[in-house]
């Protein structure tokens, strides 16, 4: 018969399930924004390529292409993160189930849920590292855009922008 300590042990993976679920939710929102950004950049790039006879904006095409590469990289990274988070979530659910089933059947194999929990935590950790990498990619894209604007439109910037004030 399961005891109160067994039920308490089953709660620990549930907290990790909730954490993984929250990361899945926010990561899917980030992925949707990244895909939308890639689509918008694709449309802009296509428009520039189709209208290149009217105004030769090679620099602008290069900028959009670089940004498009970054958006695609971000989307791929976020897809990896989503896969890792779903795997971690599944492992945490398996951990909870293993604790309950091992107790119900009276099997004293403590290492099974412990190993499952550690493996799930490892996937969760790796996913968060990839989220940091994805954030760096996004910030790099912003840097590229800002450099382009400052280089090409510095005479139109307000005085505070030229002084480096924020």
N, C-alpha and C positions, 0 to 999 in steps of 0.2 A: 504494500500500500504506500503510495507516495506520501512523503512527509512535507511539513512546511518548509524545511530547508531545501527539498527538491524543487518545490515551486519557486522558492526564492532564486535558486540557481537557474531556473528557466527564464527568469525575468532579465538577467544580465544580457543574454543575446537579443532580447526584445528591444533593449535600449539601442543596441547596435543596428538592429533592423530599422528602427525609427531614424537613426542617423543616416544610414544608407539610403533610406527612402527620401529623406529631405535633400540629400546630395543629388539623387536621381532627378528630383523635381527641378532643382535649380539648374542642373546641368542640361536638362532637356530644354529649358528656357534659353540658356546660353546657346545651345546648338541651333534652336529655331532662329535666334537673332543672327547667328553667324551665317546660316544658310540664306536668310533673307538679304543680308549684306552682300553675299557672294552673287546672288541673283541681280541685285541692283547694280553692282559693279560690272557684271557681264553685259547688262543692257547698255550701260554707259560706254563700255569698251566697244561693243558692236556698233553703237551709234557713231562713235568717233572713227571707227574703221570705215564705215559706209560713207561718211561725210568727209573723208580726208582730203578730197579734192578741193572742197570749199575752204577749209582752213587747216593748214598743215600743223597739227598740234602733236608732234612726235613726243614731246616731253610729257604732255598730259596722258597720251596712250601708255607710255612707259610707267607713269605713276599708277594708273588704274590697273595695269597688268601686275605690277608689284603688289598692290593691295589685293588683287584677286588671288594671287598666289598665297598670300598670308591668310586670306579668308578660307581658302580651300584647306590649307594646313591646319587652321583652327578647327574646321569642321571635322577633319579626319581625327584630330587629337580628341575632340569631344566625343566622337563616336567610340573611340577606344575607351575613354573614361566611362561612358555609359555601359559598355560591355562589362568592364571590370566591376562597376558598381552593382550590376545585376547579378554577376557571379557571387560577389560578396554577400549580397542580400540572400541569395539562395543558400549559401553556406551557413549564414546565421540562422536561417529557418531550419536547416538540417541540424544545426547544433541544438536548437531548442527541442526539436523532435527527438534527437538522440538521447537527450537528458531524460525526457519523459518516458520513452520506450525502454531504455535501459533500466530505469527504476521499476516500471510496470512488470517487466519480465525478470526482475531480480538479478540482472547481470551486472557484476561489479567490474566494469571496464571504464574507469574514469578517464583514461587517456583519449578515448574517442571524441567526446565533446570538447575536451581541451584542445586537441589537435585541430578539430573543425573550427573552433573559435580563433585559434592562432592563424590558420590559413585564411579565414575570412577577414581577419584584421589586416593580414598582409596585403590582400587584394584592395582593401579599403585604403590602406596607406599608399600603395602604388597609384591608385586612382587620384588621390589628393596631390601627389607629386606631379602627375600629368596635368592636373588642373592648374598648378602653378606654372608649368611650362606653357600651357595654353594662354594664360594671362599675360605672360611675357611676349608671346606672339602678337596678341591684341595690342599691347602697348607699343610694340615695334611698329605696327601698322599706323598707329596714331603719330608716332615720331616721324615716319616717312611722310605722312600727309602734312604735318606741321612744317617740316623742312621745305616741302614743295611750296606751301603757301608763303612762307617767309622769303624764300628765294625768288619767287615770281611776283609777289604782290607786296613787297616790303614798303613801297612808297604809299600804299593805301592803308597801311596798318596805323592804329592809333599810336600816339607818342608813348604810351605806357608799354606797348609791346616792344618797341625798339630799345627801351631801357632795361628790358628783362624783368619788369615788375609783373606780378600776377594779381 
